Amino acid sequence: MNMIRRKLTALILVLCTVFSLCAVVLPADVLADNIITKTVNIAIANKNERGPGYDWANRYDVLTLDNLHIDTTDPYGLRLPDNCTVVLKGDNTIKAAKYGLACSGTVVFKGSGTLTIEAGDVGIYLVSQDSTHKIRLIDGKYTIKAGTYGVYSEYADFSFVGETMDIEVTGENSAAILGRRVNLMGGTFTANSSVESTHELAVEGANLDITSDRPAFSAKILSIKDVAMTSGGASVEEYN
């Protein structure tokens, strides 16, 4: 009987050791519910990287976001490198102290998922100083809430094609978008402030709902085509 007890005790101890080794210990910057609390900096990645809700394929320069959740007091939420593609899957959220999403160069966004950004200053910040760089939102649904700008780009082109984009800015002199070249080329675009360009703004084939105490569009070169708009509650005929 004593021999059986000793064997059972030894077996229990072994099982406890195995279970303790198998226990998952989350990094300090990831909470138990998979909320990342630090900047995810893919801009400096030189190998494959993976974390809760994101997968960076370094060889192909493709970042897949699948239920990514970043909530950080760092200045940046997610930083992207030049010449990459972001594939949206599921519902993704980014919350950061100043800049929700920062793009270092040309980036293409596609996929059927959603991306919600909340930032103290700028939702999508195009930090590139190269006027040949282009940011393209081809697919997906985007919701941005920011203090100053929903999208800001001093040099790179910014284009929204679809599916939906909803921008809310809270600053007194803020703008939904401020960029050098801005293109709204499809989908549904909703904003509570103006869209402004320091050079060229093109709007074509988009469904628009813009509320602003300033001109809805402002640019040195402005092109509006095949757009149904409303103003003061009354329908405005198609612009050409």
C-alpha positions, 0 to 999 in steps of 0.5 A: 500500500505504501509503495502504491502511495509513493508511486501516486505521489511521484506521478502527481509531482511529475504531472504538476511539473509538466503543467507548469512548463506548459503554462503560457507566459505572456510578454510584459507588453501583451495583456491576458486578453491579447491587447498589445500595450507597446508600439508594434514597429514593423518599420525596422523589421528584417525578419518574419515577425508575429504577435497577437493579431499580426503576422509580418512576412518579411520576404514578401513585405506583407503584414496581415492584421487579423483581430489586432488590438493595440492600446498604448500610451506610446506616441505610435501605435503601429509603424510600417516600412516603405513598399509593403502591403497590409491585408486586413482580416477581422476587426482591428483596433489601434489606440495611441497617444499621438499617431495611430498608424505611421507609414514610412513610404509606399503602402497598399491596404487591402482585404475585407476587414476593418481598422479602427484608429484612435489617436491623440494627434493624427490617425494615419501619419504619412511620415515619408518626405518623398513625393513619389511615395503613395498610400492606397486604401484599396479595400476595407472599412476604416474608422478614425478618431483623432485630435488634429488630423484623420490623415496627414501627409506633407509629401506622399500621395494619399488615395482612398478607393473603398469600401468605407472611411469615417473620420472624426476629428476633435480639434478646433482647427483640425481637418479630416485629411490634410495632404499634398495630393489627395484622391477620393476615388470611390466608396463611401467617405464620411467626415466631420471636417474638411478635406484639404490639399496643399497641391492637388485634390481629386474626387471622383465616383465617391459617396460623400457626407462631409460636415464642416464650418469651412469649405468641404474641399480646399486645394490649389488644383481641385477636380470633382467628377461624378459625385453626388453631394448634399449641402444644407439638407438639399441635394446638389446636382452632379458635379463635373 
